[in-house]
């Protein structure tokens, strides 16, 4: 399977993988060894990671508003080049929505 991203868009996949691991580690430290945190910790960590992706994506895409204006010599049309943080051609902040929905589904079931 491919993962297609531009700039820091790969964080949309890395954060939802790392956040549950951190949540499981913290729950073991808080509640002791042998405590199996069930799906609640996983659901909450996916929701929290989705919120983090949303704010990170908004910050990164707002701060990278550098665009270049180029002029096509044949047609004299203006072309604007923007750099965005995307994953699967979706802006990073919008990739947070399925992550939050996955966490909410995990909490409901």
Secondary structure, DSSP 4 states (H G I P E B T S, - for coil): ----EETTTTHHHHHHHHHHHHHHHHHHHHH-TT---HHHHHHHHHHHHHHHHHHHHHHHHHH---EEEEE-TTT--EEEEE---EETTEEHHHHHHHHHHHHHHHHH-
